[in-house]
Amino acid sequence: MIIRGDEPEQIRLIRKLYKPGNYFMQGDEAVSYGAIFAGCRFYAGYPITPASEIAETMARELPKVSGYYIQMEDEIGSIAAVVGASWTGLKSMTATSGPGFSLMQENLGYAIMTETPLVLVDVQRSGPSTGQATKGAQGDFFQARWGTHGDHTIIAVSPTSGQDAFWETIRAFNIAEKLRTPVVMLFDGVLAHTRELVRIPDIEEVEIAYRKLPANEEEAKLPFGDPHGDGVPPMPLFGHGYFTHVTGSTHKENGLRDVYTPEVHDKLVRRLHRKIEQNKDVYEKYEEHFTDDAEILVVSWGVTARPALGAVLKAREEGIKAGLFVPKTVHPFPGEGMKQLGKRVRAILVPEMNLGQMILEVQRFVNDDVLLKGVNKIGGVPLTVEEILREIRGVA
Amino acid sequence: MAKEIYSKYPLIKYLRKEALPTALCPGCGGGTVLNAFANAVDQLKIDPRDLVVVSGIGCSAWIASPYFLADTLHTTHGRAIAFATGVKVGLPDKKVVVISGDGDLAGIGGNHLIHAARRNIDITVILVNNFIYGMTGGQVAPTTPFGAKTTTTPYRNIEHPFQISETVAAAGASYVARWTTAHVYQLIESIKKALQVKGFSLVEVISQCPVQFGRRNRMKEPAEMLRWFLKNSVPISKAKKMKPEELEGKFVIGEFVNRERPEFVTELNKLIDEVQEHFGLKGE
């Protein structure tokens, strides 16, 4: 179990098992190794294409680092077990794809309400429903944001390559631990199954964050308080004699249910929001390429950010002043960065493997005088450099 | 008045005082179950610090979570056993107990119940079967007797009730027993056994809900329901010799299974040891 105090043994195991260097691996494998480097020692899941290789890799690797793999009876049970394990102090993860993600939504909400750190990887595939089970897509952008009910917050990150998946998985765990909240990773079937070069670093290069534990009995008695003013309560883990009560119902700072007092609900849910809003520095991340003098901005995420960069490079060769903005944390959307860029450019293109989802977030932050256009493709085949370039030329 | 009663209760030390009084209706069997559980813990001298109690949604889910003073996890509807699975893996040396109702554990959560039994994970489940969805207003449950009236079977129930203990025993649990709230001492003994068994254990408690079930089925007084339990209870040894039609509407009580099978978390840790041995990963 990799909880504080256990690092030397874990570092010894990781050093012995995973020599730094370049490896040829699938995106799903890169996610798994990222999780293990981040300290994930509990995985519960249910097989689903195109996420199954994460389960397979975790089943193979976790026992080597004293970690636990369980194949549960369904996706609902998987995320439930992950929440249970997280309350014992284990860094925990599950991975799934669209239909499984839908099933996990209720307990994702539970994890938000009970402030349980975990990482949920959604390897997006075509939908709705069973859709194209083996094909990639980017249609779960809003399922990640609004899939569960109520006034909830969510943090979602999205990597753009196998290498990026390794580091973004680590970042997802660190965000989850620092803010005591679930973090969704929006991956996709294309990158999940693409084999490419991934550099495995030395464990020393990896930042490993741990959740805040109660400093004393007083703090342990208020598992849902805010003693440090950062909105993040220390987490009294199960098994330490704190007699902690955890419920998904509206609760007071001591954990006891109170669903009748409006102020209790208001205070709790507003703090959960504040926790995310005031800790932007923990999770906000985006990349900019050639944006300094850009007149046409391409905004893209996940798998599509790669052909988007290719298209921007080609456009530059043709003398078109194109730039690229890539949110790496897609929820909460990096609105301020978007807003600043939106003021400077003439046109914005948003390529996505869906019929237009992130474009709605972009729209919220740019003025009406900017030409805003989606570049959308569905059917399971990624957008190509040429397809995006054609659209850039069209607005040049 | 209430304060006096609570302060006189000898097992009050096991209860979360700030959560009292309970939300259970007068005459509810939930109090008997909580009392039996507290007695079992007391008699076995289990430190509540070594207990994690998990429950789902509904009246019976409240019995121990929040009222029992231990680490308690009150989860989503039907998923208590799945949550408990993660807890048990993380804390293999603690006693992980699930206390919840029939609708929660055998209705929406039926799949987790049978798979936990199959896996034989060392969790003790106390399943409170009151034949009804009490908290949501008395709708038909998977355990409602054939012909009974509920708010969603206003004429009569045309479905057959789920035989929970039989199913869990068949699924592979290490220990299964069924009693009613009229069999308190036997119930305490079974909970004690279940807590000590290494493997998945289930104690099904047939419990009265005079408000939502009894009232609509000519048993509005709690005592009437208890008399109904006593009159219709058949010990399992006797039931084995009876024909299925003779057992219609009866409550078979007693121990269904008590056996040793490899336990999940033990096997999981054994596997980790083997893998680390195989790859030469053991510390110097």
Interface residues (C-beta under 8 A of the other chain):
Chain A: M1 E9 R12 L13 K16 L17 F42 A44 P63 K64 S66 G67 Y68 I70 M72 E73 D74 I76 G77 S78 A80 A81 V82 V83 G84 A85 S86 W87 T88 G89 L90 S92 E106 N107 Y110 F238 G239 G241 Y242 F243 T244 H245 V246 T247 G248 S249 N254 L256 R257
Chain B: R16 E18 A19 P48 R49 V52 V54 S65 P66 L69 A70 D71 T72 L73 H74 T75 T76 R79 A82 F83 A84 T85 G86 V87 K88 V89 G90 L91 K94 N111 H112 H115 L268 L271 I272 V275 Q276 F279 L281 G283
